[in-house]
Amino acid sequence: MELWFSEPHTKNVKLSIRVNRQLYSGESEFQRIDVFESPEFGRFLTLDGYMMLTEKDEFIYHEMMVHVPLAVHPNVKNVLVIGAGDGGVVRELVRYDTIEHIDMVEIDPMVVQVCREYLPFTTTGLDDPRVSIRYEDGLKFVRRCEDAYDLIIVDSTDPFGPGEGLFTKEFYGSCYKALHADGIMVNQHESPFYDEDVAAMQRTHARIVQSFPLSRLYQAHIPTYPSGHWLFGFASKKYHPLRDLREAEWNARRLSCRYYTTTLHKGAFYLPAYVEEMLVDVEPEC
Amino acid sequence: MELWFSEPHTKNVKLSIRVNRQLYSGESEFQRIDVFESPEFGRFLTLDGYMMLTEKDEFIYHEMMVHVPLAVHPNVKNVLVIGAGDGGVVRELVRYDTIEHIDMVEIDPMVVQVCREYLPFTTTGLDDPRVSIRYEDGLKFVRRCEDAYDLIIVDSTDPFGPGEGLFTKEFYGSCYKALHADGIMVNQHESPFYDEDVAAMQRTHARIVQSFPLSRLYQAHIPTYPSGHWLFGFASKKYHPLRDLREAEWNARRLSCRYYTTTLHKGAFYLPAYVEEMLVDVEPEC
């Protein structure tokens, strides 16, 4: 039998993955949720037909969301994670024994249930006693917070559908307010390659720049995301992602990673010329 | 009408590109050659059905093949280019007025003819008076050379079919001999992501390590190549790709690039942990 999952990356290009079988398909209040098993990527999760993670390459995304800010901020104790229902971000966070509390705010409880059942390799951190899972809209949750967190990680879906509010100027303003005076916000920031993604990426960056004094993008190779060239935002009140990188200190933790190293950390911020150019109009010097 | 070109990246994953029309299809003595026009990537060239280049992202590959060694070697005068029938590598090379001569050795004259006609954006350098095009087997050509070049660029197809000889230990040994005492060899080095590519990448690296005292890999985001994470080999008799990077000197040339910058140059050598690990057994310290 030939069974293929295809995701259109634009209306003119698509990536197709051979599927052994569909493990789950359901519709929550917010979105359609599917889990597949594939020979190339192992299990993978899609929301509304968009690839969220695969067993083979999820380590890249999750390591880059977590270890980059943790190697810069000297003292992360309280973390807010928005979205991230698959648990991958929390799994990386709970590896730090210096973190005291993690609030994970996910709008869709069904995503967490499905991942616990079908993707246990991402949910291992969710039962850590330091983790509180709150099922509500991240936009509304963060509005109520003030000077509460050292780090906010925004692990959202794309800037349409349920995740749309997590790409607004109001949301970034609320995150700024929710952070301590030396806080950092990291978010998934789309791709610089296809025109539609570029527009979203520039708009997002422009909005973050309005809220945070320092805003930089960094990149990773994520083969199952559109173009494979994915960006993350590093927005900060105080620390610079390179000048304040605490390389020796992070390496002394002896956390073994499969993608992240403190050397790679630096290279992740060295963007191609065409990406730098896309940011020129929206990024102030710092 | 729906017309799609699909390339299997493994037998379980494929990338598909919508096509407006096929501009050329022919069979040379060595391979099948096709040119298509697409809404997303502009024109693109395939050899035996494998993607060689697209109008939209070829700049990444060609800039990374050429400007990385040119920013390290202080005095490149004579260059040997093997393969590269599309002309993209030569187009970047002829931007350096300090280069005196370029031998381009391409086995298949039909590739050059087809590219001249259908992909004129890559062939602009081929008529430069410093360029000699030789239609012969690169493996045989380089056997006859001794102490003749400052730089060899191996822009081959994959390690099977007509390009197979360009991945042998004998070939790398000949390249070593063909280079001056401070020469550099750069080659396309496959991807670290899918198992089949990994095997080819490790085998290639092991063979280069046996011929050159210094061998390093660097990476780029090339969306239309398998996984989008592509590697290049930097093999050198003397210069280190980072310690000998002549940043100010290269920037003083004022060559405007769309992907390459001397900052990105450094990051390109900062590989993910899992790629470093793949090289541990074959890469000696240096």
Boltz contact constraints between the chains, C-beta under 6 A:
constraints:
  - contact:
      token1: [A, 10]
      token2: [B, 40]
      max_distance: 6.0
  - contact:
      token1: [A, 12]
      token2: [B, 18]
      max_distance: 6.0
  - contact:
      token1: [A, 12]
      token2: [B, 39]
      max_distance: 6.0
  - contact:
      token1: [A, 12]
      token2: [B, 40]
      max_distance: 6.0
  - contact:
      token1: [A, 13]
      token2: [B, 17]
      max_distance: 6.0
  - contact:
      token1: [A, 13]
      token2: [B, 40]
      max_distance: 6.0
  - contact:
      token1: [A, 14]
      token2: [B, 16]
      max_distance: 6.0
  - contact:
      token1: [A, 15]
      token2: [B, 15]
      max_distance: 6.0
  - contact:
      token1: [A, 16]
      token2: [B, 14]
      max_distance: 6.0
  - contact:
      token1: [A, 17]
      token2: [B, 13]
      max_distance: 6.0
  - contact:
      token1: [A, 18]
      token2: [B, 12]
      max_distance: 6.0
  - contact:
      token1: [A, 39]
      token2: [B, 12]
      max_distance: 6.0
  - contact:
      token1: [A, 40]
      token2: [B, 10]
      max_distance: 6.0
  - contact:
      token1: [A, 40]
      token2: [B, 12]
      max_distance: 6.0
  - contact:
      token1: [A, 40]
      token2: [B, 13]
      max_distance: 6.0
  - contact:
      token1: [A, 193]
      token2: [B, 223]
      max_distance: 6.0
  - contact:
      token1: [A, 221]
      token2: [B, 229]
      max_distance: 6.0
  - contact:
      token1: [A, 223]
      token2: [B, 193]
      max_distance: 6.0
  - contact:
      token1: [A, 223]
      token2: [B, 227]
      max_distance: 6.0
  - contact:
      token1: [A, 223]
      token2: [B, 228]
      max_distance: 6.0
  - contact:
      token1: [A, 227]
      token2: [B, 223]
      max_distance: 6.0
  - contact:
      token1: [A, 228]
      token2: [B, 223]
      max_distance: 6.0
  - contact:
      token1: [A, 228]
      token2: [B, 228]
      max_distance: 6.0
  - contact:
      token1: [A, 229]
      token2: [B, 221]
      max_distance: 6.0
  - contact:
      token1: [A, 257]
      token2: [B, 273]
      max_distance: 6.0
  - contact:
      token1: [A, 258]
      token2: [B, 273]
      max_distance: 6.0
  - contact:
      token1: [A, 258]
      token2: [B, 274]
      max_distance: 6.0
  - contact:
      token1: [A, 259]
      token2: [B, 272]
      max_distance: 6.0
  - contact:
      token1: [A, 259]
      token2: [B, 273]
      max_distance: 6.0
  - contact:
      token1: [A, 261]
      token2: [B, 273]
      max_distance: 6.0
  - contact:
      token1: [A, 263]
      token2: [B, 270]
      max_distance: 6.0
  - contact:
      token1: [A, 264]
      token2: [B, 270]
      max_distance: 6.0
  - contact:
      token1: [A, 264]
      token2: [B, 272]
      max_distance: 6.0
  - contact:
      token1: [A, 267]
      token2: [B, 267]
      max_distance: 6.0
  - contact:
      token1: [A, 267]
      token2: [B, 270]
      max_distance: 6.0
  - contact:
      token1: [A, 270]
      token2: [B, 263]
      max_distance: 6.0
  - contact:
      token1: [A, 270]
      token2: [B, 264]
      max_distance: 6.0
  - contact:
      token1: [A, 270]
      token2: [B, 267]
      max_distance: 6.0
  - contact:
      token1: [A, 272]
      token2: [B, 259]
      max_distance: 6.0
  - contact:
      token1: [A, 272]
      token2: [B, 264]
      max_distance: 6.0
  - contact:
      token1: [A, 273]
      token2: [B, 257]
      max_distance: 6.0
  - contact:
      token1: [A, 273]
      token2: [B, 258]
      max_distance: 6.0
  - contact:
      token1: [A, 273]
      token2: [B, 259]
      max_distance: 6.0
  - contact:
      token1: [A, 273]
      token2: [B, 261]
      max_distance: 6.0
  - contact:
      token1: [A, 274]
      token2: [B, 258]
      max_distance: 6.0
